[in-house]
Amino acid sequence: MTLELLIRDQTMYRLDKSKVVGGSVNYLFAHFTFPDDWVGTRVATFTLVNDSGTSDPISYTLDDNDRCPVPPDLIHAGTLRISACCVDSDNNKRIPSNIVSVVIPTDGDADAHGIIPPTPTPQFYGEVMEQLDGKFDKTGGTISGNINVDGNINADMGELSVMNIGAMRIGATMMIADFLECYQNISAMGMQCASTPSADTDVVNKMYLDDMIGSIDTALDGIISLQNSLIGGAQS
């Protein structure tokens, strides 16, 4: 069952006429319809007022469909009070609504069947601030611990610095520490790695050389064969 709540500007109205029975668990939800200018993190807050007093507020961040469960701890005989709030991504603007009351006239017998409501979610400010503080800083950061990658890592890198290297590998055989030491030695000699050489200081790999001249053994065999033919021709 879903409570339908409409917000115009900052005034919230209840649209449905459903009768709520206390003791419901994982059955009662709330759906909100917001104005276009409510942009940011949307949160619903619930409290229960009855003969025992006023409960502590319980808040949920709404899902992508602006929907959340009603906290089972608060679905009991009394008056359920519902409000909503929107906080922008910079935490500079906060838009609260008024409070809508839902009367729960009586409890059912859910407790008699041993159903235990789940632990309430964090309250409003704690949950919102946790989400805002937990946003990943895409300009940089630090990762501690191990990283296992099943696939390729592609990156446009300026300078690569690796400290305290453990058992990281490039390919199947070469330790990344060996690779960095080799790279540093090449850089110290004023040379640079290049896929296609264009300067005297460019360094290429063996595959490039093999593609250009073939294997060294084949090249030497050709030179010796040519030498022998020339010597033989001169003697005759």
C-alpha positions in Angstrom: 0.0 0.0 0.0 1.3 3.5 -0.8 0.6 6.9 0.6 0.4 9.4 -2.2 1.8 12.8 -1.3 1.8 15.9 -3.6 4.0 19.0 -2.9 3.2 22.3 -4.5 5.8 24.9 -3.7 6.4 23.9 0.0 2.9 22.7 0.8 2.3 18.9 0.9 -1.1 17.3 0.4 -2.2 13.7 0.9 -4.0 12.4 -2.2 -4.9 8.8 -1.2 -7.6 7.7 1.2 -6.1 4.4 2.3 -6.7 3.3 5.9 -3.5 2.4 7.7 -3.5 -0.4 10.3 -0.7 -0.4 12.9 1.8 -3.2 12.9 2.4 -3.4 9.2 6.0 -4.4 8.2 7.5 -3.9 4.7 4.0 -3.2 3.3 3.4 0.5 3.7 5.3 3.0 1.4 5.2 6.7 0.7 5.4 8.2 -2.8 6.1 11.9 -3.3 5.5 14.2 -6.3 7.7 17.3 -6.2 7.9 20.6 -8.0 10.6 21.0 -10.6 12.7 23.3 -8.4 13.2 20.6 -5.7 16.6 19.6 -7.2 19.0 17.7 -4.9 18.8 15.0 -2.3 15.1 14.4 -1.3 14.4 13.0 2.2 11.2 12.0 3.9 10.9 12.3 7.7 8.4 10.4 9.9 7.4 10.8 13.5 4.6 9.1 15.6 2.5 11.0 18.2 0.5 8.8 20.6 -0.2 8.4 24.3 3.5 7.6 24.8 4.5 10.9 23.5 6.3 11.9 20.3 8.8 9.5 18.8 12.3 10.4 17.5 12.1 11.3 13.8 13.2 8.6 11.3 14.3 9.7 7.8 14.8 8.0 4.5 16.5 9.2 1.4 14.0 8.7 -1.4 14.9 6.4 -4.3 15.0 7.4 -8.0 11.2 7.1 -8.1 10.7 9.4 -5.1 9.5 6.5 -3.0 10.5 5.1 0.4 9.1 2.7 3.0 7.3 4.0 6.0 9.3 3.0 9.1 7.7 0.0 10.7 8.6 1.2 14.2 6.3 4.1 13.7 3.3 2.3 12.2 1.2 2.0 15.4 -1.9 3.5 16.8 -1.6 7.3 16.9 -0.9 10.0 14.4 1.9 9.5 11.9 3.4 12.8 10.9 5.2 13.0 7.5 7.3 15.8 6.0 9.8 16.2 3.2 12.9 18.1 2.6 15.3 18.8 -0.3 19.0 19.6 0.1 21.1 20.7 -2.9 24.5 19.1 -3.8 26.5 21.9 -2.2 24.4 21.8 1.0 23.7 25.5 0.5 19.9 25.3 -0.1 17.3 23.5 2.0 13.7 23.3 1.1 11.3 21.9 3.7 7.7 21.1 3.4 4.9 21.3 5.9 3.7 18.3 7.9 0.9 16.0 6.8 -0.8 13.8 9.5 -2.0 10.3 8.9 -4.3 8.9 11.7 -3.7 5.2 12.5 -6.8 4.2 14.6 -5.6 0.8 15.7 -2.9 -1.8 15.7 -3.3 -5.2 14.0 -1.9 -8.4 15.3 1.4 -8.5 13.4 3.4 -8.4 16.7 1.6 -11.6 17.8 3.2 -13.5 14.9 6.7 -12.6 15.9 7.4 -10.1 13.1 10.3 -7.8 14.2 10.5 -4.5 12.4 13.9 -3.7 10.9 16.3 -1.2 12.6 15.3 2.4 11.7 17.5 4.2 9.2 19.8 7.1 10.3 18.1 10.3 11.0 17.8 13.2 8.6 21.0 15.2 9.0 23.2 12.2 9.6 22.0 10.4 6.4 22.2 13.5 4.2 25.6 14.6 5.4 26.9 11.0 5.1 25.9 11.1 1.4 27.4 14.5 0.8 30.7 13.7 2.5 30.9 10.4 0.8 30.9 11.8 -2.7 34.1 10.7 -4.5 36.5 13.5 -5.3 37.1 13.0 -9.0 40.1 15.4 -9.0 42.2 12.9 -7.1 42.4 10.8 -4.0 44.2 8.1 -2.1 43.4 4.3 -2.1 44.8 2.2 0.7 44.9 -1.6 0.5 44.9 -4.0 -2.4 43.3 -3.5 -5.8 42.5 -6.6 -7.9 41.7 -5.8 -11.6 40.3 -8.5 -13.9 40.8 -6.7 -17.2 42.6 -3.7 -18.6 43.3 -0.4 -17.0 43.4 2.5 -19.5 44.5 6.0 -18.4 45.9 9.2 -19.8 48.8 9.7 -17.4 51.1 12.6 -17.0 53.6 11.4 -14.3 53.4 7.9 -12.7 54.7 7.6 -9.2 54.5 4.3 -7.3 55.7 3.9 -3.7 56.0 0.8 -1.5 55.5 -1.7 -4.3 54.4 -5.2 -3.3 53.5 -8.0 -5.6 52.2 -6.0 -8.5 53.0 -7.3 -12.0 53.0 -6.0 -15.5 52.0 -8.8 -17.9 52.9 -12.3 -16.7 56.6 -12.0 -15.8 57.9 -8.5 -15.2 57.6 -6.9 -11.8 56.4 -3.4 -11.9 59.4 -2.4 -9.7 61.7 -3.7 -12.4 59.8 -1.8 -15.1 60.0 1.4 -13.1 63.7 0.9 -12.5 64.3 0.3 -16.2 62.3 3.4 -17.1 64.1 5.6 -14.6 67.5 4.4 -15.9 66.5 5.2 -19.4 65.3 8.7 -18.4 68.5 9.3 -16.4 70.5 8.8 -19.6 68.4 11.5 -21.4 66.6 8.9 -23.5 62.9 8.1 -23.9 60.7 5.2 -24.9 59.1 5.5 -28.3 57.0 3.2 -30.4 58.5 4.6 -33.6 62.0 6.2 -33.2 62.4 9.7 -34.6 65.4 11.0 -32.5 68.8 9.7 -31.6 67.8 9.4 -27.9 64.7 7.3 -28.6 64.6 3.7 -27.2 62.6 1.0 -28.9 61.8 -2.6 -27.9 63.1 -5.9 -29.4 59.9 -6.5 -31.4 60.5 -3.3 -33.3 64.1 -4.3 -34.1 63.0 -7.7 -35.2 60.4 -6.3 -37.5 63.0 -4.0 -39.0 66.0 -6.3 -39.6 64.8 -9.7 -38.7 66.5 -11.7 -36.0 70.2 -11.0 -35.3 71.2 -14.6 -36.2 69.5 -14.3 -39.6 71.2 -11.0 -40.3 74.7 -12.4 -39.3 74.2 -15.4 -41.5 73.4 -13.2 -44.4 76.5 -11.1 -43.8 78.8 -14.2 -43.5 77.3 -15.7 -46.7 77.8 -12.4 -48.6 81.4 -12.2 -47.3 82.2 -15.8 -48.3 80.8 -15.2 -51.8 82.9 -12.1 -52.2 86.0 -13.8 -51.0 85.4 -16.8 -53.2 84.9 -14.5 -56.2 88.1 -12.6 -55.6 90.2 -15.8 -55.3 88.9 -17.2 -58.6 
